[in-house]
Amino acid sequence: MHVPLAEVTRSGFVESRHFGSVVGLDPSGSVALSRGPVDDQVLPRSTAKPFQALACLAAGAPLSGPALAIAAGSHTGQDRHVEVVEKILREADLTADALRCPESWPEDEPTRDALIRAGEKPTRIRMNCSGKHAGMLAGCVSSGWSVDDYLDPAHPFQALVRAGVEGLAGETSAHTAVDGCGAPLFSVTLVGLARAIRGLADTPVADAMRAHPEYVGGAGHVNTEVMRLLPGVVAKGGAEGVLVLATAEGHAVAVKVIDGSPRATTAIGLAALRELGFDVSAAAEHLSVPVLGGGREVGRIAPV
């Protein structure tokens, strides 16, 4: 049964609760924290991007630095993000026309507003998953695989992703779904997801994410801010209330909020890391979320 993970308090009144599950691994890889059905299968959503980026490297994609970080990230569509995605495509002798993610406005509000004022339209390259898709395409080109069908679950690249996820998670995926960007998505248990991010923390993908957090998210993005405040930590959220965190010392946390809301996931994940004995005090501002009333703080969203 899913358990309460966070409470929304307004003016001293508990207004809402977020239920779900959370699992934490200690530096030895053993389960040291378990709440809720952590052995249930979950769809990792965008927390799968670092594993997909690892498959890009395995396929031979020449990614490093910001290019590798953005392949593992959910960027906010700023101009600097677009420049890196274009560079990945250009070096693979491709253009943005090869991307199969949906057209979208950038998530960065100033950038979106500027584009609207300029009369621009939504594009694939501004979509938050375009870095991942460009990396996948670069891997296909490097391995000599077809690019038109790179999102087919039976494609050699996606088979490489699946094998990588299953290997890191230490289990077989039970379900294949389609993510919001159109890419295949392979389910794992929540504890398997924690094992996977722990295994990834000692790879070039994690190194790139730590070194270039602004390409994993963007200005003001909570994943970016957590990694800046806690050097050595890898943080990656996903849609429908999923989050993973891993430290250089070997701690790992995976969170699933069952109502799908992401608003408390970072606070829950950091509280779990703290319970594992990891010092998160530098990111204390993200251990809760303010609740506003009349433009002022009247409560908090905080882990239970």
C-alpha positions as CSV (number, residue, x, y, z in Angstrom):
1,M,0.0,0.0,0.0
2,H,1.3,3.5,-0.9
3,V,2.1,5.6,2.2
4,P,2.0,9.3,2.9
5,L,5.2,11.0,1.7
6,A,4.4,14.7,2.0
7,E,1.8,17.0,3.6
8,V,0.5,20.3,2.3
9,T,-0.2,22.6,5.3
10,R,-2.1,25.9,4.9
11,S,-2.6,28.2,7.8
12,G,-1.9,25.4,10.2
13,F,-4.4,23.1,8.5
14,V,-3.3,19.9,6.6
15,E,-5.0,20.5,3.3
16,S,-3.6,17.7,1.2
17,R,-1.3,14.7,1.3
18,H,0.9,13.1,-1.4
19,F,1.1,9.3,-1.2
20,G,3.6,7.0,-2.9
21,S,6.8,5.1,-2.3
22,V,10.4,5.9,-1.7
23,V,13.5,3.7,-1.4
24,G,17.0,4.5,-0.3
25,L,20.3,2.6,-0.8
26,D,23.3,3.0,1.5
27,P,26.9,3.2,0.1
28,S,27.1,-0.6,0.1
29,G,24.1,-0.8,-2.2
30,S,21.8,-2.3,0.5
31,V,18.3,-1.1,1.0
32,A,18.4,1.1,4.1
33,L,15.1,2.9,3.7
34,S,11.9,1.5,2.2
35,R,8.4,3.0,2.4
36,G,5.5,1.9,0.3
37,P,5.5,-0.8,-2.5
38,V,9.1,-0.3,-3.7
39,D,9.0,-3.7,-5.5
40,D,6.1,-2.5,-7.8
41,Q,6.9,-1.7,-11.4
42,V,7.1,2.0,-12.3
43,L,7.6,3.9,-15.5
44,P,10.8,5.9,-14.9
45,R,9.8,8.7,-17.4
46,S,12.6,11.2,-17.7
47,T,14.7,9.7,-15.0
48,A,15.5,7.2,-17.7
49,K,17.4,9.8,-19.7
50,P,20.8,9.3,-18.1
51,F,20.5,5.6,-19.0
52,Q,19.5,6.5,-22.5
53,A,22.6,8.8,-22.7
54,L,24.8,5.9,-21.5
55,A,23.4,3.9,-24.5
56,C,24.4,6.8,-26.8
57,L,28.0,6.3,-25.6
58,A,27.8,2.6,-26.0
59,A,26.6,3.1,-29.6
60,G,29.6,5.2,-30.3
61,A,28.1,8.7,-30.1
62,P,31.0,11.2,-29.6
63,L,29.3,13.0,-26.8
64,S,31.1,14.8,-23.9
65,G,30.7,17.9,-21.7
66,P,27.5,19.9,-22.3
67,A,26.5,17.6,-25.2
68,L,26.5,14.5,-22.9
69,A,24.8,16.4,-20.1
70,I,22.0,17.6,-22.4
71,A,21.5,14.1,-23.8
72,A,20.9,13.0,-20.2
73,G,18.7,16.0,-19.3
74,S,15.4,17.7,-19.7
75,H,16.5,21.1,-20.8
76,T,14.3,24.2,-20.7
77,G,14.8,25.3,-24.3
78,Q,17.1,28.2,-23.8
79,D,19.2,29.4,-26.7
80,R,22.3,27.8,-25.3
81,H,20.5,24.5,-25.1
82,V,19.5,24.7,-28.8
83,E,23.0,25.5,-29.8
84,V,24.3,22.3,-28.2
85,V,21.6,20.2,-29.7
86,E,22.3,21.7,-33.1
87,K,26.0,20.9,-32.7
88,I,25.2,17.2,-31.9
89,L,23.1,16.9,-35.0
90,R,25.5,18.8,-37.2
91,E,28.4,16.6,-36.2
92,A,26.2,13.6,-37.1
93,D,25.6,15.2,-40.5
94,L,21.9,15.6,-39.5
95,T,19.5,18.5,-39.1
96,A,16.6,19.2,-36.7
97,D,14.3,17.6,-39.3
98,A,15.6,14.2,-38.1
99,L,14.2,14.7,-34.6
100,R,11.0,12.7,-33.9
101,C,10.1,14.4,-30.6
102,P,7.0,16.6,-30.6
103,E,7.1,20.3,-31.4
104,S,7.0,22.4,-28.3
105,W,7.5,25.8,-26.8
106,P,10.5,26.1,-24.5
107,E,9.8,25.6,-20.8
108,D,12.0,28.7,-20.0
109,E,9.4,31.5,-19.8
110,P,11.6,34.4,-20.9
111,T,12.7,32.4,-23.9
112,R,9.2,31.4,-24.8
113,D,7.9,35.0,-24.4
114,A,10.6,36.3,-26.7
115,L,9.8,33.7,-29.4
116,I,6.1,34.5,-29.2
117,R,6.9,38.2,-29.6
118,A,9.1,37.4,-32.6
119,G,6.2,35.5,-34.3
120,E,8.0,32.1,-33.9
121,K,6.1,28.8,-33.6
122,P,6.8,25.7,-31.4
123,T,9.7,23.5,-32.7
124,R,11.1,20.1,-32.0
125,I,14.5,21.4,-31.1
126,R,13.0,23.5,-28.2
127,M,11.3,20.5,-26.8
128,N,12.8,19.4,-23.4
129,C,13.8,16.0,-24.8
130,S,15.5,17.2,-28.0
131,G,19.0,16.6,-26.4
132,K,18.1,13.0,-25.7
133,H,16.8,12.5,-29.2
134,A,19.8,14.2,-30.8
135,G,22.1,11.9,-28.8
136,M,20.1,8.8,-29.9
137,L,20.4,9.9,-33.5
138,A,24.2,10.4,-33.1
139,G,24.5,6.9,-31.7
140,C,22.6,5.5,-34.6
141,V,24.8,7.3,-37.1
142,S,28.0,6.1,-35.3
143,S,26.8,2.5,-35.4
144,G,25.5,2.6,-38.9
145,W,21.9,2.1,-37.9
146,S,18.9,3.6,-39.6
147,V,17.7,6.9,-38.2
148,D,14.1,7.1,-39.5
149,D,12.8,4.5,-37.1
150,Y,15.1,5.1,-34.2
151,L,12.1,5.2,-31.8
152,D,10.9,1.7,-32.7
153,P,11.3,-0.5,-29.6
154,A,12.7,-3.2,-31.8
155,H,15.4,-0.8,-33.2
156,P,19.0,-1.8,-32.3
157,F,19.5,1.4,-30.4
158,Q,16.4,0.9,-28.2
159,A,17.5,-2.7,-27.6
160,L,20.8,-1.3,-26.3
161,V,18.9,1.1,-24.0
162,R,16.8,-1.8,-22.6
163,A,19.8,-4.0,-22.0
164,G,21.5,-1.2,-20.2
165,V,18.5,-0.4,-18.0
166,E,18.0,-4.0,-17.1
167,G,21.7,-4.5,-16.4
168,L,21.9,-1.5,-14.0
169,A,18.6,-2.3,-12.4
170,G,19.5,-6.0,-12.0
171,E,16.1,-7.1,-13.2
172,T,14.0,-7.7,-16.3
173,S,11.7,-4.9,-17.5
174,A,8.1,-6.1,-17.4
175,H,6.4,-3.5,-19.6
176,T,7.3,-1.3,-22.6
177,A,5.5,2.0,-22.9
178,V,5.8,5.1,-25.0
179,D,7.1,8.2,-23.2
180,G,5.7,11.7,-23.8
181,C,8.4,12.5,-26.3
182,G,7.7,9.3,-28.3
183,A,10.7,7.2,-27.1
184,P,10.3,3.7,-25.8
185,L,10.1,3.5,-22.0
186,F,11.1,0.4,-20.1
187,S,9.5,-0.2,-16.7
188,V,11.5,-1.3,-13.6
189,T,10.7,-1.6,-9.9
190,L,11.4,1.4,-7.8
191,V,14.2,-0.4,-6.0
192,G,15.6,-1.4,-9.4
193,L,15.5,2.3,-10.4
194,A,17.5,3.2,-7.3
195,R,20.0,0.4,-8.2
196,A,20.3,1.8,-11.7
197,I,21.0,5.4,-10.8
198,R,23.5,4.2,-8.2
199,G,25.3,2.2,-10.9
200,L,25.2,5.2,-13.2
201,A,26.8,7.5,-10.7
202,D,30.3,6.2,-11.5
203,T,30.0,6.8,-15.3
204,P,31.0,9.6,-17.8
205,V,27.3,10.5,-18.0
206,A,27.1,11.3,-14.3
207,D,30.3,13.2,-14.5
208,A,28.9,15.4,-17.3
209,M,25.7,16.0,-15.4
210,R,27.6,17.1,-12.3
211,A,30.0,19.3,-14.4
212,H,27.2,20.9,-16.5
213,P,24.0,20.9,-14.5
214,E,22.7,23.9,-16.5
215,Y,22.3,21.5,-19.4
216,V,20.4,18.9,-17.4
217,G,17.7,21.4,-16.7
218,G,18.2,25.2,-17.0
219,A,18.0,28.5,-15.2
220,G,16.0,28.0,-12.0
221,H,15.3,24.3,-12.7
222,V,15.3,22.3,-9.4
223,N,17.5,19.5,-10.7
224,T,20.1,22.0,-11.8
225,E,19.9,23.9,-8.5
226,V,20.2,20.7,-6.4
227,M,23.3,19.6,-8.3
228,R,24.9,23.1,-7.9
229,L,24.2,23.1,-4.2
230,L,25.3,19.5,-3.5
231,P,28.4,18.9,-5.6
232,G,28.8,15.2,-6.4
233,V,25.1,14.5,-6.4
234,V,23.2,13.5,-9.5
235,A,19.5,14.6,-9.6
236,K,17.0,13.8,-12.3
237,G,13.3,14.1,-12.1
238,G,10.6,12.7,-14.4
239,A,7.0,13.3,-15.2
240,E,4.3,11.7,-13.0
241,G,6.1,12.2,-9.7
242,V,9.3,10.3,-10.3
243,L,12.8,11.4,-9.0
244,V,16.2,9.8,-8.6
245,L,19.2,11.0,-6.6
246,A,22.6,9.5,-6.3
247,T,25.8,10.6,-4.5
248,A,29.4,10.1,-5.3
249,E,29.7,8.1,-2.1
250,G,27.2,5.5,-3.2
251,H,23.9,6.6,-1.7
252,A,20.8,6.4,-4.0
253,V,17.2,7.3,-3.7
254,A,14.2,6.7,-6.0
255,V,10.8,8.4,-5.4
256,K,7.4,7.7,-6.9
257,V,4.4,10.0,-6.0
258,I,1.4,8.0,-7.0
259,D,-0.9,11.0,-7.9
260,G,1.7,12.1,-10.4
261,S,2.5,15.5,-8.9
262,P,6.2,16.5,-8.9
263,R,5.8,19.4,-6.5
264,A,7.1,17.5,-3.5
265,T,9.4,15.0,-5.1
266,T,12.7,17.0,-4.5
267,A,11.8,17.6,-0.8
268,I,11.0,13.9,-0.4
269,G,14.2,12.8,-2.1
270,L,16.4,15.1,-0.1
271,A,14.7,14.1,3.1
272,A,15.4,10.4,2.2
273,L,19.1,11.2,1.5
274,R,19.3,12.9,4.9
275,E,17.8,9.9,6.5
276,L,20.5,7.8,4.9
277,G,23.1,10.0,6.7
278,F,24.0,12.2,3.8
279,D,24.4,15.9,4.6
280,V,21.9,17.9,2.5
281,S,22.1,21.1,4.6
282,A,23.5,23.1,1.6
283,A,20.2,22.4,-0.2
284,A,17.9,23.0,2.8
285,E,15.9,25.5,0.9
286,H,14.6,22.6,-1.2
287,L,13.5,20.4,1.7
288,S,10.1,22.0,1.6
289,V,8.0,24.1,-0.8
290,P,6.2,27.3,0.2
291,V,2.4,27.5,0.1
292,L,1.1,31.0,-0.7
293,G,-2.0,32.9,0.3
294,G,-2.6,36.4,-0.8
295,G,1.0,36.5,-2.2
296,R,2.6,35.6,1.1
297,E,3.7,32.3,2.6
298,V,1.0,30.7,4.8
299,G,2.2,27.2,4.9
300,R,4.6,24.6,3.5
301,I,4.7,21.4,1.5
302,A,7.0,19.1,3.5
303,P,8.0,15.4,3.7
304,V,6.2,13.4,6.3
